[in-house]
Amino acid sequence: MMANNRAEQHHCDVNLKGKRCVLTGTTSGVGWEAAKTLAAHQASIVMINRNQEKSEKACEIIRSTYHVECDYLIADFTNLEEVHKAADYLNHSDWQIDILINNAGMYCTRKTYTKDHLETVFCVDHLASFILTYKLMEKLKKNPSSRIIQVNSQGHRFNGLNISDLNWDKRYYTGLRGYGASKTAQLLTVWEFADLLKGSGVTINAMHPGGVKSAIGENNGPLYRWYKHHFVTKFLADPSISGQALHYLAAAPELSEVSGQYFNLTLVEKPSPHALDREIGKEIWSISKKIAGLL
Ligand SMILES: NC(=O)c1ccc[n+]([C@@H]2O[C@H](COP(=O)([O-])OP(=O)(O)OC[C@H]3O[C@@H](n4cnc5c(N)ncnc54)[C@H](OP(=O)(O)O)[C@@H]3O)[C@@H](O)[C@H]2O)c1
């Protein structure tokens, strides 16, 4: 992990004209950089965001700067009904989807719940991406060279996933452990999706987008924000590196058959052992399906 942080990254210059990319969470940070980089390589963009005004503005910039098609859907990922609706809309649309990038995510220092009484970070960072991937799989299979990328995090190494206490009723919640749990759950399901998609031509991989400047954590209190702005930010890179890495993972010809891997930006890396436990993976898969109403 440390060696990869210093290693030279891969790059590619593949043009994506004629390809359509669906990305979540494109109103700032990693997602915005990815949308711009993919559009700069001529991909059509479909954004899924929760904020209409920011989405309108982002689409306008993409259209006027890169002269590609750009559309958006609105869904708040704390509301799983809205996530289902976005997936259904995409499934019924005429759009061919070539690339799905599940990027939207958040970090909370305190335990909070969604209206359905799900721990919020687990819902936004794991369940929403799980539903979109699960429901769009068949559509993606119609185009047997499509790619799915889950924007995960080295934060999965903080762990915290306990499948008998997903809502943190029995344990003390901390931001790092809650974030680690949701990213671990997402990673564990990537290996399951990869198995399911074997032979279909569709690939799925997870990636850490680098430690980059973004709006993550700005939803937290003044103390956390002060710490972030005065200390953490100094050590963070420009988010353009995340955009470039996502373009590489979405487009590089040498990755056309690579699936079920975890990348640190563009370099394959071994996740933490707890994120490789296939038994727990199968359990979190079934639980996620059940909570998400995908049975
Ligand atoms: N930045 C890093 O160093 C870093 C490191 C490791 C992993 N990551 C991962 O990278 C991804 C992007 O994070 P970022 O750092 O770019 O953060 P960011 O700047 O805060 O961007 C997060 C995006 O997700 C959207 N989002 C948040 N909550 C949502 C919800 N309830 N429903 C729908 N959309 C929602 C945000 O929309 P709004 O604009 O409406 O808030 C925004 O577009 C996350 O999965 C994060 O875990 C980031």
The ligand as a Gaussian input file, in Angstrom:
#p B3LYP/6-31G(d) Opt

LIG

0 1
 N      -11.416000      12.387000      -1.107000
 C      -10.680000      11.357000      -0.732000
 O       -9.502000      11.502000      -0.319000
 C      -11.243000       9.958000      -0.812000
 C      -10.431000       8.911000      -0.377000
 C      -10.929000       7.612000      -0.454000
 C      -12.181000       7.377000      -0.990000
 N      -12.961000       8.420000      -1.385000
 C      -14.287000       8.089000      -1.926000
 O      -14.503000       8.854000      -3.112000
 C      -15.907000       9.025000      -3.308000
 C      -16.185000      10.481000      -3.609000
 O      -15.869000      11.252000      -2.467000
 P      -15.227000      12.712000      -2.533000
 O      -14.026000      12.685000      -1.690000
 O      -15.140000      13.173000      -3.924000
 O      -16.334000      13.526000      -1.701000
 P      -17.284000      14.721000      -2.109000
 O      -16.521000      15.823000      -2.738000
 O      -18.046000      15.032000      -0.866000
 O      -18.248000      14.086000      -3.198000
 C      -19.229000      13.165000      -2.826000
 C      -20.308000      13.115000      -3.885000
 O      -21.306000      12.203000      -3.399000
 C      -22.555000      12.892000      -3.352000
 N      -23.400000      12.449000      -2.253000
 C      -23.140000      12.501000      -0.919000
 N      -24.193000      12.071000      -0.230000
 C      -25.161000      11.729000      -1.141000
 C      -26.484000      11.251000      -1.046000
 N      -27.078000      11.055000       0.128000
 N      -27.166000      11.014000      -2.179000
 C      -26.601000      11.233000      -3.390000
 N      -25.360000      11.732000      -3.547000
 C      -24.645000      11.977000      -2.427000
 C      -22.185000      14.375000      -3.136000
 O      -23.287000      15.181000      -3.494000
 P      -23.549000      16.652000      -2.840000
 O      -22.702000      17.621000      -3.615000
 O      -25.007000      16.877000      -3.042000
 O      -23.136000      16.574000      -1.402000
 C      -20.999000      14.474000      -4.078000
 O      -21.422000      14.599000      -5.407000
 C      -16.582000       8.525000      -2.029000
 O      -17.092000       7.234000      -2.256000
 C      -15.442000       8.475000      -1.019000
 O      -15.660000       7.526000      -0.014000
 C      -12.518000       9.708000      -1.312000

